């Protein structure tokens, strides 16, 4: 089916520069390859959603010329797909209930006998069991050879105690159902790829090519998304956000693009898209 890429933001806040880098990198890679670019809203975690945020993200992307193909997909409308995948994994003996407190679950380890399928009372999270001795290796388009010891990563939660399907399972189901061929996203998700490869194998799903872009950080190394300077991208700034994102993607845009329209910037970026400039780059400092 050719190249199919996607951008999948969570509507927990407006589009900021770090998110724009991921969006622009995936958009340029798809369009440069003559492929499709999909938009998927990851809105499963209802407690963290901000009203109107999904629509605001879409308006910002449109204002910057980042047009997607087909209708916008919302994870909240795809729950039967996730439940079917969970049933498949459970029927194959690949899951177990975890009754550990939240603080322990966050460490990806069980404190007691959960993994031995010992019955307990009360609500439980569902984990995907991984072999402690397994090593997952893959070649990332930008980061090169990657290897993760699953004994260190642990058994990942695929449905939370509040019965919300977790990111790791939902993203695998979505990418398979939408026939995504290439996943271009931030390097902070590199470890997640190891779990996702195992989930794809367990579900009989295909494996996309992966390319992990630099994560935008403050000069002191703090992740931009967590910082006070993580302000919303303002479409009224014209092409400036796109040019800053291109700089963080090491595409060397000429300074005169700052005064051009977004369409002109994108046309330049598509002609000059150079993924090789991203090789082995996992962190990029935001402009002052």
Secondary structure, DSSP 8 states (H G I E B T S, - for coil): ---EEEE---SSS--BHHHHHHHHHHHHHHHHTT-EEEEEE----GGG--TTHHHHHHHHHHHTT---SS--EEGGG-HHHHHHHHHHHHHTT-EEEE---HHHHTTT--SSSGGGT---SS--EEEE---TT-EEEEEETTTEEEEEEHHHH--EEEE-TTS-B-HHHHHHHHHHHTT--EEEEEGGGHHHHHHHHHHHHHHT----EEEEE-EEE-TTS-BGGGSTT--B--GGGTTHHHHHHHHHTT----GGGGGS-HHHHHHHHHHH--GGGGTT--EEE---
